[in-house]
């Protein structure tokens, strides 16, 4: 190598190092400029506006709820389910939606939307779409209609002009929404309930406004029911989806490692039988409307398990039944005479017997400044405890409790007995919103002005001064039906996960024996007597025995000068000799011209009977084998009274006797004993009220009006009462009032 070349080597190295240093310097200056520019953008005078603009395209995680679990009947029928639906929208900002493409397809899309939704004309939708296109610089996404569309409708939408393009490229843009559907409509609506996610604003107060904090929190609200009570299990586990914000009011999901799929909620399997639920709701609504009652509730429960097979809660709104509140679980009232079963248990356990004599006087009793009355005047001054229960004598129960407890200073023992039956606390059904009973206990030195006074035990004896839910009363009767074993009412029996996991709820025994078997046998006999010989005769039938009690309780609610409110109740169980089901029906109504009846037997009884009959005819194991049924020919035929000539003709076909001479104007009544029936002639004489009890309305009208008398009637079925009574002298043109059941 020559000396000149060796001299040039240090110069080349210096030149290369100089260039590298220059590049580093340039990169450093550029980096500093970029950093400075970033700081200027972020915190310079235009920083706030630029940050707001950047918000339009921001990645952020969004919570995604899993599919809400279904609610099912006991046999698996769907009662509530989540259905995926969509809000239909368009994003006018994306580059692929060019002006040429938009104007070429806007007419066809407007026509298609008009045909789909039917709320606007083609011109109206074209205006909506054109406004969206023209305003895309400020608001790119537009919802095209406020109505949700179904999956089937979505298939049709995907064929529309412009919406054929895939999401995010100028075509269809969908907002997915799960909606709650109820295949059985309003049946058991209050029991199923609803739940919604809402945003609550929480403000933390502080005297310094600068330190006052405001937070937004997502919370669950709803109508008390299964949806709300089991919300955590129904809604499942939430997931997260990374969203890219395209416009201020529209975001697009994007793939991201942080995305977490949600898990579906568990299905809730209830104890409800929708066949029984249907008849309970239908008959309750019919009774409310027919008698212009205020509201009512029905509960049907399985004796052995406590499973509620039907629960209806209806308000009479404009002549139709509407589910508003769950009165069976969430409402308390004074129960009236149905509470006498609890008093009966206390008296029997205190040593009284069914044949013990009780002073009932003339049906009126004065006690420490209070007056107690019976609805019906007793036939004698004393009655057995069984007769007191069968006739639902208020005076009889007040007298018995006074003699056995109050007069001996033992009110506390009576109250403790009622407490052990569970009347001082909620039942613990697991349903949110369960009402708390109003239950007073003796306080030393209490007077009339206190919660407990000297006559409190007397009022409690026949169901006043204590407020409990209808389900509390039913639970006691169900325990008697179960031989003294008190079980907790239950509405949910299983939770089922999508992974096959099942959680079962077993029958919960509250008290294995509420009293002795001797006392249970006595009260069961008494309840059968109420149906066979007492106030619940409307439930008597030749096919199966019912044990029940009526109640008519005056209430302090619903004032306003529209008449005193009463709660009419029928509660019991069936079949009486081998109880399988218990049932309670409570109907609130106003006495007087507002409603034509307010008694438990006539108002609540028909609903109880309809529910019991439906259960009986659908449960073959409850029915008597054909071989054990008395032959039809040996039983009295079911024939209404009516015109004698017509009754005689029917009698000949059915093979029963006809008594008396047959005259053209005579009517007939059919009298029965255990094995035969006899049609007896009833003369119709001018000036004398004819006997029409037992007749249908058509024949009764003919018999009365043919004598020149007028008729007023209420109810339906056969005539059970008439006024004036048969044989009473009456002038032509006078009015005869008939009551039918």
C-alpha positions in Angstrom: 0.0 0.0 0.0 1.3 3.4 -0.9 2.0 6.1 1.7 -0.8 8.3 0.2 -3.4 5.7 0.8 -2.3 5.2 4.4 -2.6 8.9 5.0 -6.2 9.0 3.7 -7.6 6.3 6.1 -7.9 8.6 9.2 -9.7 11.2 7.1 -12.4 8.6 5.9 -13.0 7.4 9.5 -13.4 11.0 10.7 -15.8 11.7 7.9 -17.9 8.6 8.7 -18.0 9.4 12.4 -19.0 13.0 11.5 -21.9 11.8 9.4 -23.1 9.4 12.1 -23.0 12.1 14.7 -24.9 14.4 12.4 -27.6 11.7 11.9 -27.9 11.2 15.7 -28.2 15.0 16.1 -30.9 15.1 13.4 -32.8 12.2 15.0 -32.5 13.9 18.4 -33.8 17.2 17.1 -36.7 15.4 15.3 -37.5 13.4 18.4 -37.5 16.5 20.5 -39.7 18.3 18.0 -42.1 15.4 18.0 -42.2 15.3 21.7 -42.6 19.0 21.9 -45.4 18.8 19.3 -47.1 16.1 21.4 -46.9 18.2 24.5 -48.2 21.2 22.5 -51.1 19.2 21.2 -52.0 17.7 24.6 -51.5 20.8 26.7 -51.4 23.8 24.3 -54.2 26.3 23.8 -56.0 23.9 21.4 -55.3 20.8 23.5 -58.9 20.4 24.9 -60.5 20.6 21.5 -58.0 18.1 20.0 -58.5 15.7 22.9 -62.3 15.9 22.4 -61.8 15.1 18.7 -59.6 12.2 19.5 -62.3 10.7 21.7 -64.3 9.9 18.5 -61.8 7.1 17.7 -60.9 5.6 21.1 -60.6 2.0 22.1 -62.4 1.1 25.3 -63.7 -2.0 26.9 -67.4 -2.5 27.2 -69.3 -4.7 29.5 -71.4 -7.5 27.8 -74.1 -9.3 29.7 -74.6 -13.0 29.1 -77.9 -14.4 27.9 -80.3 -14.3 30.7 -81.6 -17.7 31.9 -85.1 -18.9 31.2 -87.9 -19.2 33.7 -89.8 -22.4 33.3 -92.9 -24.1 34.6 -92.6 -27.4 36.6 -93.0 -29.4 33.4 -90.4 -27.3 31.5 -92.8 -25.0 29.6 -91.2 -21.6 29.0 -92.6 -18.8 31.2 -90.0 -16.1 30.5 -87.1 -16.2 28.0 -84.6 -13.9 26.4 -84.9 -13.3 22.7 -82.2 -11.5 20.7 -83.5 -8.5 18.8 -81.9 -5.6 17.0 -82.1 -1.9 16.5 -81.5 -1.1 12.8 -79.1 1.7 12.0 -76.6 3.0 9.4 -73.2 4.6 9.6 -73.0 7.3 6.9 -69.3 8.2 7.6 -67.4 5.2 6.3 -65.4 5.8 3.1 -67.0 2.9 1.2 -70.4 4.6 1.3 -69.7 7.0 -1.6 -72.1 9.7 -2.8 -72.8 7.8 -6.0 -73.5 4.6 -4.1 -75.8 6.3 -1.7 -77.9 8.2 -4.2 -78.2 5.2 -6.4 -79.7 3.1 -3.5 -81.6 5.6 -1.3 -84.9 5.3 -3.2 -84.9 1.5 -3.0 -83.9 1.5 0.7 -86.6 4.1 1.6 -89.2 1.9 -0.1 -88.0 -1.2 1.7 -88.0 0.4 5.1 -91.5 1.8 4.6 -92.8 -1.6 3.8 -91.0 -3.2 6.8 -92.0 -0.8 9.5 -95.1 0.8 8.1 -94.8 4.0 10.2 -93.6 6.3 7.4 -94.1 6.7 3.7 -91.3 6.1 1.2 -90.8 9.9 1.0 -90.6 10.1 4.8 -87.8 7.5 4.9 -86.0 9.1 2.0 -86.0 12.4 3.9 -84.7 10.6 7.0 -81.9 8.9 5.0 -81.0 12.1 3.1 -80.7 14.0 6.4 -78.4 11.3 7.8 -76.2 11.6 4.7 -76.1 15.4 4.7 -75.3 15.5 8.5 -72.7 12.7 8.4 -69.9 15.2 9.3 -71.3 15.8 12.8 -73.3 12.6 13.4 -72.4 9.6 11.3 -74.5 6.9 12.9 -78.3 7.1 12.7 -80.9 4.6 14.1 -83.4 4.1 11.3 -86.4 3.1 13.5 -87.1 2.9 17.2 -88.7 -0.5 16.9 -86.7 -3.6 17.5 -86.6 -6.2 14.7 -86.5 -9.9 15.1 -84.1 -12.4 13.7 -86.5 -13.3 10.9 -86.9 -9.6 10.0 -83.2 -9.2 10.0 -82.9 -11.8 7.2 -85.2 -9.7 5.1 -83.3 -6.5 6.0 -80.0 -7.9 4.8 -81.5 -7.9 1.2 -82.3 -4.2 1.2 -80.3 -1.8 -1.0 -77.2 -0.2 0.8 -77.8 -2.5 3.8 -76.3 -5.5 1.8 -72.9 -4.1 2.6 -71.2 -5.7 5.5 -71.2 -3.9 8.9 -68.6 -1.1 9.2 -68.5 -0.5 5.4 -71.5 1.7 4.9 -74.2 -0.9 5.2 -76.2 -2.3 8.0 -75.3 -1.4 11.6 -77.0 -3.3 14.4 -77.4 -2.8 18.1 -78.0 -6.2 19.7 -80.6 -6.2 22.6 -82.0 -9.2 24.5 -85.7 -8.7 25.3 -87.7 -10.7 27.8 -90.6 -12.5 26.3 -93.5 -14.2 28.1 -95.1 -17.0 26.1 -98.1 -17.2 28.5 -98.7 -13.5 28.4 -99.9 -12.0 31.7 -100.3 -15.3 33.5 -98.4 -15.1 36.8 -96.9 -11.8 35.7 -96.4 -10.5 39.2 -94.9 -13.7 40.4 -92.4 -13.8 37.5 -91.6 -10.1 37.9 -89.2 -8.0 35.8 -85.7 -6.6 36.3 -83.8 -3.8 34.6 -80.3 -2.4 34.7 -80.3 1.3 35.4 -77.5 3.9 36.0 -77.7 5.6 39.4 -75.8 8.8 40.1 -74.2 8.6 43.5 -73.2 12.0 45.0 -70.7 12.1 48.0 -71.5 15.4 49.8 -68.8 17.7 51.0 -68.8 21.2 52.3 -66.2 22.1 49.8 -67.8 21.9 46.3 -64.5 21.1 44.8 -64.2 17.9 46.9 -67.8 16.8 46.2 -67.7 13.5 44.2 -70.2 12.2 41.7 -70.1 8.6 40.5 -72.3 6.7 38.1 -73.1 3.1 39.2 -74.9 0.4 37.3 -77.5 -1.2 39.6 -80.4 -3.7 39.2 -83.9 -2.6 39.8 -87.2 -4.4 39.1 -90.6 -5.6 40.2 -90.4 -8.1 43.0 -90.7 -11.6 41.7 -88.6 -14.5 40.5 -86.8 -12.3 38.0 -85.6 -9.9 40.8 -85.2 -12.5 43.6 -83.0 -14.8 41.5 -81.4 -12.0 39.4 -77.8 -12.9 40.2 -78.3 -16.5 39.1 -80.4 -15.6 36.0 -78.0 -13.0 34.6 -74.9 -15.2 34.6 -71.3 -13.8 34.4 -70.5 -10.6 32.5 -67.9 -10.4 29.7 -65.9 -7.7 28.1 -65.5 -6.6 24.5 -63.0 -4.1 23.2 -64.9 -1.4 21.2 -63.5 1.1 18.7 -65.4 4.3 18.8 -66.3 5.3 15.2 -68.5 8.3 16.0 -69.7 10.0 19.2 -72.7 7.7 19.3 -71.6 4.5 17.7 -68.8 2.0 18.4 -67.6 -1.1 16.6 -66.4 -4.3 18.3 -62.8 -5.3 17.5 -60.7 -8.4 18.1 -58.5 -8.0 21.2 -56.7 -10.5 23.6 -58.5 -8.8 26.5 -61.9 -9.7 25.2 -63.8 -12.1 27.7 -66.9 -14.0 26.6 -69.9 -13.8 28.9 -71.4 -16.9 30.4 -75.2 -17.5 30.2 -77.4 -17.4 33.3 -79.0 -20.4 34.9 -82.5 -21.4 34.1 -85.0 -21.2 36.9 -87.5 -24.1 37.1 -90.6 -23.1 39.1 -93.2 -25.2 40.8 -96.1 -23.7 38.7 -98.5 -25.8 36.7 -99.8 -23.5 33.9 -103.1 -25.5 33.5 -103.9 -24.8 37.2 -102.6 -21.2 36.8 -104.9 -20.6 33.9 -108.0 -21.7 35.7 -107.0 -19.7 38.8 -106.5 -16.5 36.8 -109.5 -17.0 34.6 -112.0 -17.7 37.4 -110.6 -15.0 39.6 -110.9 -12.4 36.9 -114.5 -13.6 36.1 -115.5 -13.2 39.7 -113.9 -9.8 40.1 -115.7 -8.5 37.1 -119.1 -10.2 37.7 -119.3 -8.8 41.3 -117.4 -5.6 40.7 -114.8 -6.5 43.3 -111.6 -4.5 43.8 -108.9 -7.2 43.7 -108.1 -10.8 44.6 -105.5 -13.5 45.0 -105.5 -17.3 44.6 -102.8 -19.7 45.7 -102.8 -23.5 45.1 -100.2 -25.5 47.1 -99.2 -29.1 47.2 -99.6 -30.4 50.8 -96.6 -32.7 51.1 -94.0 -30.5 49.4 -95.2 -26.9 49.8 -94.8 -26.4 46.1 -97.0 -23.6 44.8 -98.8 -24.9 41.7 -100.7 -21.7 40.9 -100.6 -18.1 42.2 -102.8 -15.4 40.7 -103.0 -11.7 41.8 -105.4 -9.5 40.0 -106.8 -5.9 40.2 -110.1 -5.1 38.6 -109.1 -2.3 36.2 -111.9 -1.2 33.9 -113.6 -4.6 33.8 -110.5 -6.7 33.3 -108.0 -8.4 35.6 -104.6 -6.8 35.7 -101.6 -8.2 37.6 -100.2 -5.3 39.6 -99.0 -6.5 43.0 -98.3 -9.9 44.6 -101.0 -9.7 47.3 -100.5 -13.4 48.3 -96.9 -12.8 49.4 -96.3 -9.0 49.7 -99.5 -7.8 51.4 -100.8 -8.2 54.9 -104.4 -7.7 56.1 -106.6 -8.8 59.1 -107.6 -12.3 58.1 -111.0 -12.5 59.9 -112.7 -15.8 60.5 -110.1 -17.9 58.6 -107.8 -17.2 61.6 -110.2 -19.1 63.8 -108.4 -22.3 62.9 -105.4 -21.1 64.9 -107.7 -20.2 67.8 -109.3 -23.6 67.6 -105.9 -25.3 67.8 -105.1 -23.2 70.9 -108.4 -24.0 72.6 -108.2 -27.7 71.9 -104.6 -27.9 73.1 -105.7 -26.1 76.2 -108.1 -28.9 77.1 -111.3 -28.1 75.4 -113.1 -30.7 73.3 -115.3 -30.4 70.2 -118.4 -31.1 72.4 -117.5 -28.5 75.0 -120.4 -26.1 75.5 -119.7 -22.4 74.7 -122.0 -19.5 75.7 -123.2 -17.6 72.5 -126.2 -15.8 74.0 -128.3 -14.1 71.3 -125.3 -13.6 69.0 -124.2 -10.3 70.7 -121.7 -9.9 73.5 -120.5 -6.9 75.5 -117.0 -7.1 76.8 -115.1 -4.3 78.5 -116.7 -1.6 76.4 -116.6 -3.5 73.1 -119.5 -5.2 71.3 -119.0 -8.4 69.4 -121.6 -9.7 67.0 -122.4 -12.8 64.9 -123.6 -12.5 61.3 -126.4 -14.9 62.0 -128.5 -15.2 65.2 -127.8 -18.5 66.9 -130.6 -21.0 67.5 -129.7 -21.5 71.2 -127.9 -19.7 73.9 -125.1 -22.3 74.0 -123.4 -24.3 71.3 -120.6 -26.9 71.1 -117.2 -25.8 70.1 -117.7 -27.8 66.8 -120.9 -25.9 66.1 -119.2 -22.6 67.0 -116.5 -23.4 64.4 -119.0 -24.6 61.7 -121.2 -21.6 62.0 -118.2 -19.2 62.4 -119.6 -17.6 65.5 -117.5 -14.6 66.5 -119.2 -14.5 69.9 -118.5 -18.1 70.5 -114.7 -17.7 69.9 -114.6 -14.5 72.0 -116.3 -16.2 74.9 -114.1 -19.3 74.7 -110.9 -17.2 74.6 -112.1 -15.0 77.4 -112.9 -17.9 79.7 -109.8 -19.9 78.9 -107.2 -17.2 78.6 -108.0 -13.6 79.2 -110.0 -14.0 82.4 -107.2 -16.1 83.8 -104.4 -13.6 82.9 -103.0 -16.0 80.2 -103.1 -13.7 77.1 -99.3 -14.1 76.9 -99.7 -17.8 76.5 -102.2 -17.4 73.7 -99.9 -15.0 71.9 -96.9 -17.3 72.3 -99.0 -20.1 70.8 -99.7 -18.0 67.7 -96.0 -17.0 67.5 -95.0 -20.7 67.5 -97.4 -21.1 64.5 -95.3 -18.5 62.6 -97.6 -15.6 62.5 -95.1 -13.1 63.9 -92.5 -13.4 61.2 -92.1 -13.7 57.4 -92.3 -17.2 55.9 -88.9 -17.0 54.3 -90.0 -18.1 50.8 -86.9 -16.7 49.2 -88.9 -14.1 47.3 -87.8 -10.4 47.7 -90.6 -8.2 49.0 -92.2 -10.7 51.3 -94.4 -8.8 53.7 -93.8 -8.7 57.5 -96.8 -9.6 59.7 -98.2 -7.0 62.1 -98.2 -8.9 65.4 -98.6 -7.4 68.8 -97.6 -8.9 72.1 -98.9 -8.1 75.6 -97.0 -5.3 77.3 -97.1 -4.8 81.1 -99.4 -2.0 82.0 -100.7 -1.6 78.4 -104.1 0.2 78.0 -106.5 0.5 75.1 -104.4 3.2 73.6 -101.4 0.8 73.3 -100.6 -1.8 70.7 -102.0 -4.4 73.1 -105.0 -3.8 75.3 -107.5 -5.7 77.4 -109.6 -6.9 74.5 -106.8 -7.7 72.1 -107.0 -11.4 72.7 -110.8 -11.2 72.1 -110.2 -9.5 68.7 -107.4 -11.9 67.8 -109.7 -14.9 68.5 -111.6 -14.2 65.3 -108.9 -12.7 63.2 -108.6 -9.0 64.1 -105.8 -7.0 65.6 -103.3 -9.1 63.6 -102.2 -8.7 60.0 -100.8 -11.5 57.9 -100.5 -12.5 54.3 -102.9 -14.9 52.6 -99.9 -17.3 52.2 -99.5 -17.3 56.0 -103.0 -18.5 56.4 -102.7 -21.1 53.7 -99.5 -22.4 55.3 -101.4 -23.2 58.5 -104.2 -25.0 56.7 -101.6 -26.9 54.7 -100.0 -28.0 57.9 -103.3 -29.3 59.2 -103.8 -31.1 55.9 -100.4 -32.6 56.3 -101.1 -34.1 59.7 -99.4 -31.2 61.6 -96.2 -31.0 59.5 -95.7 -27.4 58.5 -93.6 -26.9 55.3 -92.3 -23.7 53.8 -94.1 -22.6 50.6 -91.8 -22.7 47.6 -92.0 -21.3 44.1 -88.6 -22.5 42.7 -87.5 -26.1 42.8 -84.4 -26.1 40.5 -81.7 -24.0 38.9 -80.2 -25.5 35.7 -76.9 -24.3 34.1 -76.0 -24.4 30.5 -73.2 -26.8 31.4 -75.7 -29.3 32.8 -75.2 -28.3 36.4 -78.4 -28.6 38.5 -79.2 -27.1 41.9 -82.3 -28.5 43.6 -84.3 -27.0 46.4 -85.8 -29.6 48.7 -88.9 -29.3 50.8 -88.1 -27.2 53.9 -89.9 -28.4 57.0 -90.6 -25.4 59.3 -92.1 -27.5 62.1 -92.4 -31.3 62.0 -95.5 -31.2 64.3 -97.4 -28.0 65.2 -99.6 -29.9 67.6 -100.7 -33.4 68.7 -102.3 -35.9 66.4 -105.5 -35.8 68.5 -105.8 -32.0 68.0 -105.1 -32.3 64.3 -107.8 -35.0 63.9 -110.3 -32.8 65.7 -109.7 -29.7 63.6 -109.8 -31.8 60.4 -113.2 -33.1 61.4 -114.2 -29.5 62.1 -113.1 -28.2 58.7 -115.1 -31.0 57.0 -118.1 -30.0 59.1 -117.9 -26.4 57.8 -118.4 -27.8 54.3 -120.9 -30.5 55.1 -123.0 -28.5 57.6 -121.7 -25.0 57.9 -120.8 -21.8 56.0 -118.7 -23.5 53.1 -121.5 -25.6 51.7 -120.8 -24.2 48.2 -117.9 -26.7 48.1 -119.9 -29.7 48.8 -120.1 -32.2 45.9 -120.7 -35.9 45.4 -117.2 -36.7 44.0 -114.7 -35.7 46.6 -114.7 -34.2 50.1 -113.3 -30.7 50.8 -112.3 -29.4 54.2 -112.4 -25.6 54.3 -113.2 -22.4 56.2 -114.8 -19.2 55.1 -113.9 -15.7 56.3 -115.4 -12.2 55.8 -113.1 -9.6 57.3 -113.8 -5.9 57.5 -110.8 -3.8 56.3 -109.6 -0.3 57.1 -108.2 0.2 53.6 -109.7 1.8 50.5 -111.7 4.5 52.0 -112.9 7.6 50.1 -116.6 7.2 50.9 -117.1 4.4 48.4 -118.3 1.9 50.9 -116.7 -0.3 53.6 -114.2 -2.8 52.2 -114.3 -6.5 53.1 -112.0 -9.3 52.3 -113.9 -12.5 51.5 -111.8 -15.6 51.9 -112.2 -19.3 51.3 -109.3 -21.5 52.4 -108.9 -25.3 52.8 -107.7 -28.5 51.3 -108.9 -31.5 49.3 -109.6 -34.4 49.1 -110.4 -34.1 52.8 -109.8 -37.8 53.6 -106.4 -37.9 51.9 -105.2 -34.3 51.4 -103.1 -33.6 48.3 -103.7 -29.8 47.7 -104.5 -26.8 49.8 -105.9 -23.6 48.3 -106.8 -20.0 49.4 -108.9 -17.5 47.6 -109.1 -13.9 49.0 -111.2 -11.2 47.2 -111.4 -7.6 48.4 -114.7 -5.8 47.7 -117.0 -3.0 48.9 -120.2 -3.8 50.7 -123.5 -2.4 49.5 -124.6 -1.1 46.1 -121.0 -1.2 44.9 -120.9 -5.1 44.9 -123.8 -7.6 45.3 -122.0 -9.9 47.7 -119.1 -9.7 50.1 -119.1 -13.1 51.9 -116.4 -15.7 51.7 -118.8 -18.4 50.6 -120.5 -16.6 47.8 -117.6 -14.4 46.5 -114.4 -16.6 47.1 -116.1 -20.0 47.2 -116.9 -20.4 43.4 -113.2 -19.6 42.5 -112.0 -22.2 45.1 -114.4 -24.8 43.7 -113.4 -24.1 40.1 -109.7 -24.6 40.9 -110.4 -27.7 43.0 -112.5 -29.2 40.3 -109.8 -28.7 37.6 -107.2 -30.3 39.8 -109.6 -33.2 40.5 -110.4 -33.9 36.9 -106.8 -33.8 35.7 -105.3 -35.8 38.6 -106.6 -39.4 37.9 -105.0 -40.6 41.2 -107.5 -38.4 43.1 -110.5 -39.9 41.5 -112.7 -42.8 42.8 -112.3 -46.0 40.8 -115.3 -46.8 38.6 -115.9 -50.0 40.5 -116.4 -48.0 43.8 -118.9 -45.5 42.4 -122.5 -45.8 43.3 -124.5 -46.6 40.2 -126.1 -43.5 38.7 -129.6 -45.0 38.8 -129.3 -45.3 42.6 -128.4 -41.6 43.0 -130.9 -38.7 42.9 -131.0 -37.2 39.4 -129.7 -33.6 39.1 -132.9 -31.8 37.9 -133.8 -28.2 38.6 -137.3 -27.3 39.6 -139.5 -25.8 36.9 -142.9 -26.1 35.2 -144.6 -29.2 36.5 -145.5 -30.6 33.1 -141.8 -30.4 31.9 -140.5 -31.8 35.2 -142.9 -34.7 35.0 -141.8 -35.5 31.4 -138.1 -35.5 32.5 -139.0 -37.5 35.6 -140.5 -40.2 33.5 -137.3 -40.5 31.5 -135.1 -40.6 34.6 -137.4 -42.9 36.5 -138.1 -40.9 39.7 -141.5 -40.1 41.4 -143.9 -37.3 40.7 -146.1 -36.2 43.5 -149.3 -34.2 43.5 -151.9 -33.4 40.8 -150.6 -31.8 37.7 -152.3 -28.5 36.8 -151.5 -26.2 33.9 -150.0 -23.4 36.0 -148.3 -25.5 38.7 -144.6 -25.5 39.2 -142.5 -28.3 40.7 -139.6 -28.6 43.1 -137.3 -31.6 43.2 -136.7 -33.0 46.7 -134.0 -35.7 47.2 -132.9 -38.2 49.8 -129.9 -40.5 49.6 -131.4 -42.9 47.0 -134.3 -41.2 45.3 -135.8 -38.0 44.1 -139.5 -36.8 44.1 -141.0 -34.0 42.1 -143.6 -32.2 44.2 -146.1 -29.8 42.7 -146.2 -26.2 43.9 -149.5 -24.4 43.2 -149.2 -20.9 41.8 -152.0 -18.8 43.3 -152.9 -15.2 42.6 -151.8 -12.8 45.4 -149.4 -15.4 47.0 -145.6 -15.5 46.4 -144.8 -18.8 44.8 -141.8 -21.0 45.9 -139.1 -20.9 43.3 -136.1 -22.0 45.4 -134.2 -24.6 43.4 -135.4 -23.5 40.0 -133.4 -22.0 37.2 -133.9 -18.4 36.3 -136.0 -19.0 33.3 -138.6 -21.1 35.1 -138.5 -18.8 38.2 -139.2 -15.8 36.0 -142.2 -17.5 34.4 -143.6 -18.6 37.7 -143.4 -15.1 39.3 -144.2 -12.9 36.3 -147.2 -15.1 35.3 -148.8 -13.9 38.6 -148.4 -10.3 37.7 -145.3 -9.8 39.9 -142.0 -8.1 39.0 -138.6 -9.8 39.5 -135.2 -8.5 40.5 -132.3 -11.1 40.6 -128.6 -11.3 41.2 -126.1 -14.1 40.6 -126.5 -17.1 38.3 -127.3 -20.8 38.6 -130.2 -22.0 40.8 -132.4 -19.8 43.0 -131.1 -20.2 46.6 -133.1 -17.4 48.3 -136.2 -15.4 47.6 -137.9 -12.4 49.2 -140.7 -12.2 50.2 -140.8 -15.9 51.3 -143.1 -18.4 49.6 -146.7 -18.2 50.7 -146.5 -14.5 51.6 -149.5 -12.4 50.5 -148.4 -9.9 48.0 -150.1 -7.3 45.7 -150.0 -7.5 41.9 -147.1 -5.5 40.6 -145.0 -6.0 43.7 -141.3 -7.0 43.4 -139.8 -10.4 44.3 -136.0 -10.5 44.8 -134.2 -13.7 43.8 -130.6 -14.7 44.7 -129.0 -17.4 42.5 -125.8 -19.4 43.0 
